[in-house]
Amino acid sequence: MTDIEIARNTKLNNIQEIAEKLNIPEEYIEQYGKYKAKISNKLYEKVKTKKDGKLILVTAINPTPLGEGKTTVSIGIADGLRKINKNAVLALREPSLGPVFGIKGGATGGGKTQIAPMEDINLHFTGDIHAITSANNLLSALIDNHIYNGNKLQIEKVVWKRCVDLNDRQLRKIKTGLAGEKNTVPRDDSFDISVASEIMAILCLATDINDLKTKLGNILIGYNKQNKPIYAKDLKAEGSLTVLLKDALKPNLVQTLEHTPCIVHGGPFANIAHGCNSIIATKLALKLGDYIVTEAGFGADLGAEKFLDIKCRKINIAPDAVVCVATVKAIKYHGGADIKNILDENMQALENGMSNVYRHIDNLKNKYGLNVIVALNRYNTDTEKELEYVQNKLKEKNIPVSLVEGWAQGGIGAKDIAEKLVKLCENPNKFKCIYNLEEDIKAKIEKVAKNIYGAQDVNYTKEALENIANIEKIGYNKLPICIAKTQYSFSDNPENLECKEPFSITVRDVELKAGAGFIVVLCGKIYTMPGLPSNPAAEKIDIDENENIIGIF
């Protein structure tokens, strides 16, 4: 059966029953049908004095274009913890329509380890990303309306972009204001995908509605003729933007196919944004469960780095344990195997690719000082020889490992890793960030590039250096950095998979996100508006005569 068929043939509990598992009173739940609900942010005030549960961060080695099942493993671990009678809660990101209709076709897990209702979550869900899109584009409309009506702020350069939650490469560079109307000023413009919008980052990093409003007001929208910064609050925009986001700020409650509670909220990408679910969702989950399983996007060089260097600073937490997901096919991919023949047994590529695993483990364990275990996510195409080889190589280096079979078996298939994680969470860690906020921008970039990526050097374009100087001039040099680069390699080149030879990172541009409170560092050929693949998943997604959605996987 396909994932969607497995999900559709599983009886879900009413969402009120899931809320009761977490002792959430009925008045704090706003139901969206039988199986989805919003959780009132007033609940946190009620539970904030409770002791935090243990935080488990799920990350991965560098992925392949086929994906490695990190969300599947996260769901399996939470179900596995429930199987051993632990009060586990999931805290995950929301899927974006771009990848759903693009290369992924869905992002709610797979097989017997899924969150549900999967069609709803993968599509419009409770409208959070639509609200972000509307707020983003309202700000764009307010900017251009201000310019049209006299431009009292003397806006000379607009840096705010429009967005849409679809992969549409045609919108990477456009011209706007071509109607020829009096006072309309044509200019070069562009679109981001909605999950790369600063408003998505702000929603995920806000602690409450007042903090949200403040952060929205601090969005840098452009510069005046004296090159002085202009903010959204200068347009009196923060109030209306907050109104559009008031419901989106509430976390969403759903369930796994085994009825484990799951809080799904926010969804920034990790290769072009900070890759973590919302602070509100994570903080709430820590109060509602004894073990909280959360996920950071793509490999540990991206999502985990940003989780640790940005999010953990914001809320003063550290994971009690980190799970690094690896697959046989991903290891072979990083050992030189051709993606077209990635499922063929190739022991040489498997041996070569282990260096990618070791580097991620070294970063997490020795650079960040965290407790780490490898989750070897089993695929039915893996051979016993390959699986045994990976496990034996990890054991030789005293790296904890567990073979996870959640996709085929559900929570039972992740029982071993659940038991190991309970013990691992009791070990103290020596968590430390890679850089200090007091360091200058270039020093922070170079510490991540050299210590986490293994780069020999960092090069900067003229534009990047000018923007760094401008950010420092207006006083934002003490913010954390958010590096945007390819997810497929430690380097900024998606073709450099093995990273055998010394490499440099090239910073081509730097953008200030004053509202979100970080600086985006664009490296290599990375787009904040993705494109569709040659055979997009949209071609297979359909609806049958009974109005059942098909083709999401």
N, C-alpha and C positions, 0 to 999 in steps of 0.2 A: 504494500500500500504506500501511496505517497504521504508526505507529511500532512497535507491538508486533509486527506482521508482518515489518517490516524487521529488527528485532532477532532474531526467531525464525528467520528465513531466513539469518542470518549465522553462519558457523561460528566458534565461540569457541575460543581456545587453552586448554589446561589451565592452571589458575592457577599451577602450578609453573613453567611456561614464562615466564609474566609475571614471576614472582619472579626468574627467572634473568636477565631483561633488566636488572634492577636489581642484579644480583650479590648477591642475598639467599640465604645458605646455607639448605638445606632444613630444618635444625633450628630456624630462626627462623620457620617458617611452620606454621600450624595450619589445615589445609584444612576448609572447610565445603562438602563436595561437590567437584565438579570445577572450579567457576568462581568460588568465593569463598574467601577465607582471612583469618584473623587474623594480624597480624604481632606477634611478641613484642616487648615493650618493652625487652628486653635487647639487641636489635639496635642501638639508639641508642648504647649504650656502646661497641659495636664500631666504629661509623663516626663517632663524634662529633668526631674530629680531622680529618676530611676538610673541605676547603674548601666553603663554602656555594655552591650554585648561584644563578642569577639568579632573583629573585622577581618574578612578574608578577601583579598584582592586577586582576581583572576586576570592574568595577562598571557602573553604568548611569545614564542620566537617569531622572527619575521615570517609573515604568511606567504602563501602562493596566491595567484589570481583566483584560485578555486575556493579559498577560504579554508579555515582549519577547525571550525566548530567550537570556537571559544565560548559563545553563548550557550551552545549545547552542553558543554562541560560545566559551565556555571550553574545551569538549571539542574544537571545531574547531581552536582555536589550538594545543592540545597535539598534535593529529594533524598539523596543518600544520607544526609544528616538527619532528616526526618525519620528515615528507616531505622536509625540507631537511637531514636527517641530524643533527638535534640530539637529545641525550638529554633528552627532556621527560617530566615527571611531572605528573599532575593531583593536586590536593588539594582535594576537594569536601566539601560537607555531605551528611548523610543526609536523605532525604525523610521527612516526617511523614505519618502516616495521615490526619490531619485534612484537609489540602489535597488529598491523593490522592483521597479520597472526597468532597471538597467541590468547589472551583472548578477546581483545576489538573488533576486526573485523572492526575497523574504528574509526576515532577521529575528525570528522568534524561537530559535532552536530547531531541532529536527528529530525525527523518529519518535521515540517514547519520551524524549526530554524536550518538551515544548511549553511555552506559556500560551495561554488561551483566554479569549477567543482569538485565534491566530489571524483570521482574515481581518477582523476589526483592528487589531493592534498594528498590523502591517499596512493598513490603508488609512482611513481618516481618524481612527481611534476616538479620542475625546476632543479632538480639534486643537490640541496644543500647538502643533507646528503651523497650522493655518493661522492661529492667533499671532504667532511670531512673525509670519510672513506679512500679515496685515499691519502689524505695528511697525515693522521695518519700512514698508512702503508708504504708510501714513507719514512717517518722518521725511521720506523723500519728497512726498507731495507738499509738505509744509515748507521744506527748504526752497523748492522751486516756486511755490506760491509767494514766499517772502521776496524772492528776487524779482518776480513779476510785478509785485505791488510796491516797488520803489527801492527795495534792498537797503533798508535803514542800517543794517549791520555791516553793509559794504562787503558782502561775501564775494571774494575774488576766486577762490579755489574750493570746489566741493570734493570731499573725500568719501562721503557716504554713498553706498551703492544700494541699488534695488535688489530684490531677491525673489526667487521662486523655488519651490521644493521639488524640482525636477532636474534631471541631467539634460541641459540644453546648451551645447557648446556654442551655438550661434549667438548667444547672449553674452559671451565673454567680453566682447567689445562692441559697443553700439554708439550711435549718435542720437541725442534726444533734443527736443525743442525745435523741431523742423517744420512746425505748422505755419511759420511765417507771421504769427500774430505779433502785434506791437508789444514790446517789453519782454517777449520770450527770447531767452538767450540760448542759442544752440551750444552744445558742448559734447565732448567725448564722454561716454559713460560706460557702465558695465553692470552685470548682474552677478551676484553670488548665489549658490544654492542656499536655501533657508537655514540649513543646519550649520552653515559657515557664518551666518549673520552674527554680529556682535550681540544682538538681542538674545539669541539662543544662549550664548555664553553668559550673558547677564542673568538670564532666568536661572541658569544652573549654578551660578555663584552667589545669588542673592540669598540672604538669610530670612527675610520677611518682606512684606509688601512695602514698608517704608524704605528698606534698603534697596528694593527693586526700583522704586521711584527715584531715589537719589542716584543710583547707578545709571538709569536711563537719562536723567538730566545731564550726567557727565559725559555722554557720548560726544566725541569730537566729530563735528559734521563738516568742518572746513576751516579756511583761513581768510582773514580780511586783506585789504590792500597793503596793510603794514605787516603782513605775515603773522598776525596775532591769531591764536586759536579761537574758534567759535564753537559753542557747545549746544546741545539740544535744549538745555534750559534757557539759553538766550532766545530761543524761539517760543518759549513757554510750552514746550511739547511734552514734557515728562508726565503731566497729569493725564492727557488723553491716551498716551502710550500705555500707562499703567492700567487704565480702565480696560483697554483691549486685552490685557494680560492677566487680569485679576483671577480668572478661573484657571488659566493655564499654569498659574503659580501653585495650584493645588496638586499634590502627587496623585497618581493613578494607582488603584489597587486592582490586580487581576490574580490569576492562579496558574500553577503548572498543571499538567495533565494528571498529576498525583495529588493535586489540591494543596500544594505548598504555597503560602502567600507570597506574592511578588509585587513590589512597588516599582512601577515603571514611570520614569519622569526625566524629560530632557534628552537631547540626542546629538550633541556636537560630534562631528567626525574627529578622529585623532590625527589624521595626516594633515588637516588644514585648520583644525581648531583644537580644543583641549581634551576632547575624547572621553569625558566622564559624565555620569548622570548628575542630577542636581544635589547640591548641598542639603537642601531641605529634605529630600528623600532619604539620603544617607543618614543624616542626623536622626530622623524619625525612626528609621529601621533599627538603628543602634539602641533605641529605647524600647522597641517592641519585641525584639528577638534576642536570643542568647548567642546565636551565630548569624552573622550577616554576610552574605555572599554578593559581592559587587564586581563589576567588570570594567576594564579600561580598554579602549579601542586599539586594534591592530597589535603590533609587537610591543615588547616592553621598552624599546627605544623611543616609542612615541607615546602611547596611552599611559603606560605605567610611569614614565618620566614626568609627564604632565600631572598625573594624579598625585605623585609624590612631591613634586617641586611647586605646584600651583595649589591644588585642592587641599592637600594635607596642611599646608601653611595657613590657608583660609580658616580652617575649623580646628586646627591644633590637634590632629589625630595622626595615627600611624597604623598601618595594617598589622595585625597580630601574626598573619601568615600570608604568603604570596604563592599562588599557583601559577606556574608557567606551562602553558599548554604547548605541546609539540605533537606533530604527526609524522609518520614515516615518510609520507609524500613531501611534506615541507622540508624535512631534513635532506632528502634526496635532491630536492629543488635547489637548495643552497649548497649542495655538493656537486653541482654541475649537470644534473639530469635534465634532459629536455622536457619541457612541460607537456609535450604531446605524448611522451612515453613515461610519464611520471609514475604510472601504476605498475610498470614492469619492475621486477626484482633487479636491483642494481646496488650491490654491496659496496662497491667502490664509492659511488656517490653518497651512500649512507655514511660511510666512514668519513668522507670529506666534509659532509654537512654537519657533523657533530660539533664542529668548531662554532657554528652559529648558536647552538644550544649552550655550549660552555660559556660563551661571551655574555649571553643574557643572564645566566645564573650568576656569573661573577659580578656583573653589575648590580643585580638585586641583593646578593648576599654580602659582597665585600665593599661595594661602593655605597650602597644605601644601608647596609647593616640589618637586613631583614631575614626572617625565617622563610625558606623557599622549598617547594616540592614541585617536581615535574609531573604533570598529568599527560600521559601518553594516550592520546585520544585514538581509540581503535577504529579503523575502517575495515569493511569486509574484504577489501582488496589487499590488506596487509598480509604478509606471510608470517608464519611462526618464527622463521629464521630472522626476519627483519625485526620483529618485535623483541625477540630475545636479545638480539645484538644491541639494540638501543638501551634496553634495561640493564644489561650487563656492563656496558660502557659507563653508564651513569653510576652504577653501584661501585665500580672500580674507583671512581672519584668521590665516593661517599656523598653523592647527591641523592636525596630521597626521591623515589619515583613510584608512581602507581599507574597500572594499566586501567584506563577508564572505558567502560563499555555501556555508558548510559544511553546512547542512541538506540541500541538494540534491546537493552534490558531495563531501562528506566533507572530509578533510584538504586535498585539492587546492584546494578552495574557500576555504581559509584560508591558503594558501601566501603570498599577498602580505602579509598582516598579520604572519605569522610572520617573514618576512624583515625587515620594518620594525621589529619588536620586538627582534630580535637587535641591530640597530644602535642602537635607542633605549636598550637596556639598558646600552650602553657609555657613555652620557652621564652625567656626575655629577648628583646631585640635591641639593637643599638642604632636606631634609625637616625639618619642625618641626610640633609639635602645636599645636592651636588654643588650648589653655589649659594653665596650670601646675597641677600637683596641689596646690601650696601655697595656691592661691587658695580663697576660701570657696565654698560650694556654689552660691549665687546667681550669683556672678561667673562660674563655669564654665558654668552654664546660659545665662547671657546672652551669653557669648562664642560659644557654638555657635549660639544662636538668631539673633544679629545677624550674625555673620561667615559662617556657613554657610547658614542659611535666608534671610537678608535681612530678618528681622523688625525692626520699628521699636522694639518694646518687649516686655517680658515681664510678664505679670500672674500673680499667685499667689492661689489660694484660701486661706481661713483655715486649712483642714486641711493644705494643703501647707506653709504657713509654720510651723505648729506642728510638723510632722514634720521639717522642716529644722532647726529649733531643737533638737529632741530628738536628732537625729543628731549635730549639732555638740556637744551637751552630753555625749554618751557617747563622743566622741572619734573619729568616723569621717569628719570633714569633709574629709580629704585624699585620699579615694578618687576615682577617675574617675567620670564620670556616664554613664548609659546612657538616652538619651531615647527614650521610647515615643510614637510619633505615627503619623499616617497616612503610608502610602508614596506616595500619589498626588499629593502637593503639597509644595512647600517649606514651606507653612504647616501649621497643625494642623487645617485644614478641608479635607476631601477634595473639596469642591465648588469651592474656590478654586484652579483649575488654572493660570491664567495669572499670578496674583499681581501684577497690574498696579498695584493700589492699595496703599498702605502697610498693613501688617497687624501684629497683635500675636500672640504666642504665650501661651496660658493654661496654666499648670501647675496641674493640679487635685489632684495628690497626689504624694508622694515616698516611696519605699520603700527601706530599707536592705537590701542583699544582702551581709552581712558575710562569708559564706563565699566567695562568688564574688569579692568585693573590688570592688564598684561600687555606685553608688546609682542606682536606677531612677527616672526622672522621667516621670510620666504626663501627657501633653498632649492636650487635645482629647478627642474621643469615641473612645478606643482601648480594645479589650478584650483581656485576656490569655486569654480563652476565646472564640475565634471562633465564628460560627454558620455553618450551611450555607446555600448560595444556594437560590433557588427551584427550580432544577433541578440538584440535586447530581450530580456525576460518578458517585456510587454507583448511580444508577438505570441507568447504562449498563454498569457493570462486572459481568461474569458469567463462567461457566465452561461450556465446551461438553462434548459427549459424550465427547471424548477427553481431558478434564481440562485443556484449554488455557484459560488465562485470556484473556478478551477485554474490550475496553473501556477498558483503561489506555492513555493516549496521552501 
